[in-house]
Amino acid sequence: MLHSFLDFLRTLTDPDRLIRFLSTVVTGWYSYVLLMAVVFVETGLLVGFVLPGDSLLFTIGVVTGAGKLDVSLIIAALIAACMAGDFSGYLLGRRAGTAIFHRPDSRFFKQEHLRRTQAFYEKHGGKTIIYAKFIPIVRTFAPFVAGVARMPYSRFLPFDIVGGTGWVVSMTLLGYFLGGIPLVRHHFEKFVLGVVVLSLLPLLLQVLRHYRKAKEPAPAALP
């Protein structure tokens, strides 16, 4: 079971395998539904952080550039899936947030992920919804934490539209325009790794900033 799941994840992040999969196993409008479902789970369910969000969108862009998908349609479909997933996560946070925050760790659920997202949210407020789209793991939990914090949905939605649209469009078009370059296709895994590193860069800078602040000596007490 686990081997099949990992093999499916590899299919989602390998252009040639994804092209074969969409051409033989899943064809027509089913292709769009499948990819929308993956994005929905990655953004809307708390176990979705295991899915390859950034690399998936980049790969979809490459596949679209190869003529297997319509670029306008797939971008619109993935934005809709992202919005629906975020709405699901937000509602889950409002209705069951307290109970889930006290849930014990399991293979697919870690309290640390929630706490990290909560700290990020408390620091950046509503802008977290935008920033989080480009940070793996935080992206999955940010709508949930916004729901737990009782952020009004009328305030959550504009941030979500900007973040979700920017994430889908940038990552998909990056793959769409770069995927046809022979150098990218020959070193695809390295370019995908670069995309993931770029998406993690804000989080790494945040960790580094906190580390430096923790290393600073405490101010001397006044006599």
Summary of the structure (lengths in Angstrom):
residues: 223
radius of gyration: 18.8
end to end distance: 65.4
largest distance: 77.1
contacts: 698
relative contact order: 0.13
helix: 79%
strand: 1%
